[in-house]
């Protein structure tokens, strides 16, 4: 379990820089997903 956590942490840190470049695209997608879910569950 701890080895899995460490592997995930390393992958997260390595991907963090790459993620920053993609975050703008993902934010647009994420916002639209939130709106869709809100409508679906009437939040």
Biopython code that builds the backbone (N, CA, C, O; Angstrom):
import numpy as np
from Bio.PDB.StructureBuilder import StructureBuilder

atoms = [
    (1, "UNK", "N", (0.827, -1.197, 0.000)),
    (1, "UNK", "CA", (0.000, 0.000, 0.000)),
    (1, "UNK", "C", (0.871, 1.261, 0.000)),
    (1, "UNK", "O", (0.598, 2.209, -0.737)),
    (2, "UNK", "N", (1.908, 1.268, 0.820)),
    (2, "UNK", "CA", (2.790, 2.437, 0.878)),
    (2, "UNK", "C", (3.575, 2.578, -0.427)),
    (2, "UNK", "O", (3.780, 3.689, -0.916)),
    (3, "UNK", "N", (4.014, 1.448, -0.987)),
    (3, "UNK", "CA", (4.743, 1.495, -2.256)),
    (3, "UNK", "C", (3.855, 2.080, -3.346)),
    (3, "UNK", "O", (4.316, 2.862, -4.178)),
    (4, "UNK", "N", (2.596, 1.703, -3.339)),
    (4, "UNK", "CA", (1.629, 2.221, -4.302)),
    (4, "UNK", "C", (1.477, 3.726, -4.136)),
    (4, "UNK", "O", (1.422, 4.466, -5.118)),
    (5, "UNK", "N", (1.410, 4.176, -2.882)),
    (5, "UNK", "CA", (1.274, 5.606, -2.599)),
    (5, "UNK", "C", (2.483, 6.375, -3.117)),
    (5, "UNK", "O", (2.335, 7.430, -3.734)),
    (6, "UNK", "N", (3.678, 5.845, -2.866)),
    (6, "UNK", "CA", (4.905, 6.510, -3.304)),
    (6, "UNK", "C", (4.965, 6.576, -4.830)),
    (6, "UNK", "O", (5.346, 7.600, -5.398)),
    (7, "UNK", "N", (4.588, 5.481, -5.485)),
    (7, "UNK", "CA", (4.565, 5.453, -6.950)),
    (7, "UNK", "C", (3.618, 6.509, -7.484)),
    (7, "UNK", "O", (3.946, 7.231, -8.426)),
    (8, "UNK", "N", (2.440, 6.598, -6.878)),
    (8, "UNK", "CA", (1.457, 7.594, -7.298)),
    (8, "UNK", "C", (1.966, 9.006, -7.050)),
    (8, "UNK", "O", (1.751, 9.899, -7.870)),
    (9, "UNK", "N", (2.638, 9.211, -5.922)),
    (9, "UNK", "CA", (3.168, 10.529, -5.585)),
    (9, "UNK", "C", (4.223, 10.965, -6.600)),
    (9, "UNK", "O", (4.220, 12.111, -7.049)),
    (10, "UNK", "N", (5.124, 10.053, -6.959)),
    (10, "UNK", "CA", (6.165, 10.365, -7.942)),
    (10, "UNK", "C", (5.536, 10.688, -9.293)),
    (10, "UNK", "O", (5.937, 11.639, -9.964)),
    (11, "UNK", "N", (4.547, 9.886, -9.684)),
    (11, "UNK", "CA", (3.853, 10.126, -10.949)),
    (11, "UNK", "C", (3.155, 11.479, -10.913)),
    (11, "UNK", "O", (3.145, 12.210, -11.904)),
    (12, "UNK", "N", (2.576, 11.803, -9.769)),
    (12, "UNK", "CA", (1.894, 13.098, -9.603)),
    (12, "UNK", "C", (2.880, 14.252, -9.751)),
    (12, "UNK", "O", (2.612, 15.207, -10.480)),
    (13, "UNK", "N", (4.007, 14.173, -9.071)),
    (13, "UNK", "CA", (4.997, 15.248, -9.120)),
    (13, "UNK", "C", (5.591, 15.390, -10.517)),
    (13, "UNK", "O", (5.830, 16.503, -10.984)),
    (14, "UNK", "N", (5.829, 14.263, -11.182)),
    (14, "UNK", "CA", (6.372, 14.298, -12.538)),
    (14, "UNK", "C", (5.354, 14.889, -13.505)),
    (14, "UNK", "O", (5.717, 15.600, -14.442)),
    (15, "UNK", "N", (4.086, 14.594, -13.274)),
    (15, "UNK", "CA", (3.041, 15.065, -14.170)),
    (15, "UNK", "C", (2.580, 16.472, -13.878)),
    (15, "UNK", "O", (1.869, 17.073, -14.684)),
    (16, "UNK", "N", (2.975, 17.012, -12.730)),
    (16, "UNK", "CA", (2.474, 18.309, -12.285)),
    (16, "UNK", "C", (2.796, 19.416, -13.285)),
    (16, "UNK", "O", (1.934, 20.229, -13.621)),
    (17, "UNK", "N", (4.040, 19.442, -13.756)),
    (17, "UNK", "CA", (4.449, 20.472, -14.713)),
    (17, "UNK", "C", (3.669, 20.324, -16.017)),
    (17, "UNK", "O", (3.208, 21.312, -16.589)),
    (18, "UNK", "N", (3.526, 19.094, -16.478)),
    (18, "UNK", "CA", (2.785, 18.805, -17.700)),
    (18, "UNK", "C", (1.325, 19.206, -17.524)),
    (18, "UNK", "O", (0.689, 19.706, -18.452)),
    (19, "UNK", "N", (0.807, 18.980, -16.322)),
    (19, "UNK", "CA", (-0.591, 19.271, -16.015)),
    (19, "UNK", "C", (-0.884, 20.764, -16.109)),
    (19, "UNK", "O", (-1.958, 21.167, -16.557)),
    (20, "UNK", "N", (0.079, 21.582, -15.683)),
    (20, "UNK", "CA", (-0.124, 23.038, -15.716)),
    (20, "UNK", "C", (-0.459, 23.519, -17.119)),
    (20, "UNK", "O", (-1.282, 24.417, -17.296)),
    (21, "UNK", "N", (0.188, 22.909, -18.128)),
    (21, "UNK", "CA", (-0.064, 23.311, -19.506)),
    (21, "UNK", "C", (-1.463, 22.903, -19.946)),
    (21, "UNK", "O", (-2.100, 23.602, -20.734)),
    (22, "UNK", "N", (-1.938, 21.774, -19.436)),
    (22, "UNK", "CA", (-3.230, 21.243, -19.867)),
    (22, "UNK", "C", (-4.391, 21.787, -19.051)),
    (22, "UNK", "O", (-5.552, 21.626, -19.428)),
    (23, "UNK", "N", (-4.079, 22.430, -17.938)),
    (23, "UNK", "CA", (-5.121, 22.770, -16.959)),
    (23, "UNK", "C", (-6.181, 23.708, -17.530)),
    (23, "UNK", "O", (-7.350, 23.617, -17.156)),
    (24, "UNK", "N", (-5.788, 24.601, -18.423)),
    (24, "UNK", "CA", (-6.765, 25.524, -19.005)),
    (24, "UNK", "C", (-7.822, 24.769, -19.797)),
    (24, "UNK", "O", (-9.013, 25.055, -19.673)),
    (25, "UNK", "N", (-7.397, 23.806, -20.610)),
    (25, "UNK", "CA", (-8.349, 22.992, -21.369)),
    (25, "UNK", "C", (-9.224, 22.186, -20.428)),
    (25, "UNK", "O", (-10.440, 22.112, -20.607)),
    (26, "UNK", "N", (-8.605, 21.585, -19.427)),
    (26, "UNK", "CA", (-9.345, 20.750, -18.487)),
    (26, "UNK", "C", (-10.324, 21.568, -17.661)),
    (26, "UNK", "O", (-11.408, 21.092, -17.324)),
    (27, "UNK", "N", (-9.944, 22.801, -17.334)),
    (27, "UNK", "CA", (-10.833, 23.635, -16.533)),
    (27, "UNK", "C", (-12.131, 23.915, -17.288)),
    (27, "UNK", "O", (-13.214, 23.885, -16.703)),
    (28, "UNK", "N", (-12.019, 24.186, -18.576)),
    (28, "UNK", "CA", (-13.220, 24.414, -19.378)),
    (28, "UNK", "C", (-14.096, 23.166, -19.380)),
    (28, "UNK", "O", (-15.310, 23.250, -19.196)),
    (29, "UNK", "N", (-13.464, 21.996, -19.592)),
    (29, "UNK", "CA", (-14.201, 20.734, -19.588)),
    (29, "UNK", "C", (-14.806, 20.476, -18.213)),
    (29, "UNK", "O", (-15.967, 20.081, -18.102)),
    (30, "UNK", "N", (-14.017, 20.700, -17.170)),
    (30, "UNK", "CA", (-14.439, 20.456, -15.790)),
    (30, "UNK", "C", (-15.641, 21.324, -15.425)),
    (30, "UNK", "O", (-16.602, 20.843, -14.825)),
    (31, "UNK", "N", (-15.583, 22.606, -15.791)),
    (31, "UNK", "CA", (-16.694, 23.525, -15.515)),
    (31, "UNK", "C", (-17.968, 23.058, -16.200)),
    (31, "UNK", "O", (-19.044, 23.104, -15.602)),
    (32, "UNK", "N", (-17.863, 22.609, -17.442)),
    (32, "UNK", "CA", (-19.059, 22.154, -18.149)),
    (32, "UNK", "C", (-19.586, 20.855, -17.545)),
    (32, "UNK", "O", (-20.797, 20.634, -17.509)),
    (33, "UNK", "N", (-18.681, 19.992, -17.068)),
    (33, "UNK", "CA", (-19.112, 18.764, -16.389)),
    (33, "UNK", "C", (-19.864, 19.093, -15.108)),
    (33, "UNK", "O", (-20.887, 18.475, -14.813)),
    (34, "UNK", "N", (-19.366, 20.061, -14.346)),
    (34, "UNK", "CA", (-20.029, 20.464, -13.101)),
    (34, "UNK", "C", (-21.428, 20.981, -13.404)),
    (34, "UNK", "O", (-22.383, 20.635, -12.708)),
    (35, "UNK", "N", (-21.553, 21.804, -14.434)),
    (35, "UNK", "CA", (-22.872, 22.326, -14.807)),
    (35, "UNK", "C", (-23.814, 21.190, -15.177)),
    (35, "UNK", "O", (-24.984, 21.192, -14.794)),
    (36, "UNK", "N", (-23.292, 20.209, -15.931)),
    (36, "UNK", "CA", (-24.092, 19.064, -16.357)),
    (36, "UNK", "C", (-24.574, 18.269, -15.144)),
    (36, "UNK", "O", (-25.739, 17.877, -15.075)),
    (37, "UNK", "N", (-23.675, 18.036, -14.192)),
    (37, "UNK", "CA", (-24.024, 17.281, -12.984)),
    (37, "UNK", "C", (-25.031, 18.052, -12.135)),
    (37, "UNK", "O", (-25.966, 17.463, -11.592)),
    (38, "UNK", "N", (-24.843, 19.363, -12.019)),
    (38, "UNK", "CA", (-25.792, 20.184, -11.255)),
    (38, "UNK", "C", (-27.194, 20.063, -11.833)),
    (38, "UNK", "O", (-28.168, 19.919, -11.094)),
    (39, "UNK", "N", (-27.292, 20.121, -13.154)),
    (39, "UNK", "CA", (-28.601, 20.011, -13.799)),
    (39, "UNK", "C", (-29.184, 18.626, -13.572)),
    (39, "UNK", "O", (-30.372, 18.480, -13.287)),
    (40, "UNK", "N", (-28.338, 17.611, -13.702)),
    (40, "UNK", "CA", (-28.796, 16.229, -13.557)),
    (40, "UNK", "C", (-29.368, 15.977, -12.170)),
    (40, "UNK", "O", (-30.401, 15.323, -12.031)),
    (41, "UNK", "N", (-28.702, 16.493, -11.145)),
    (41, "UNK", "CA", (-29.130, 16.230, -9.763)),
    (41, "UNK", "C", (-29.847, 17.417, -9.131)),
    (41, "UNK", "O", (-30.128, 17.414, -7.932)),
    (42, "UNK", "N", (-30.144, 18.437, -9.945)),
    (42, "UNK", "CA", (-30.891, 19.617, -9.488)),
    (42, "UNK", "C", (-30.248, 20.266, -8.268)),
    (42, "UNK", "O", (-30.911, 20.502, -7.258)),
    (43, "UNK", "N", (-28.948, 20.552, -8.370)),
    (43, "UNK", "CA", (-28.228, 21.157, -7.244)),
    (43, "UNK", "C", (-28.286, 22.674, -7.341)),
    (43, "UNK", "O", (-27.738, 23.368, -6.486)),
]
sb = StructureBuilder()
sb.init_structure("model")
sb.init_model(0)
sb.init_chain("A")
sb.init_seg("    ")
for serial, (resi, resn, name, xyz) in enumerate(atoms, 1):
    if name == "N":
        sb.init_residue(resn, " ", resi, " ")
    sb.init_atom(name, np.array(xyz, "f"), 0.0, 1.0, " ", f" {name:<3s}", serial, name[0])
structure = sb.get_structure()
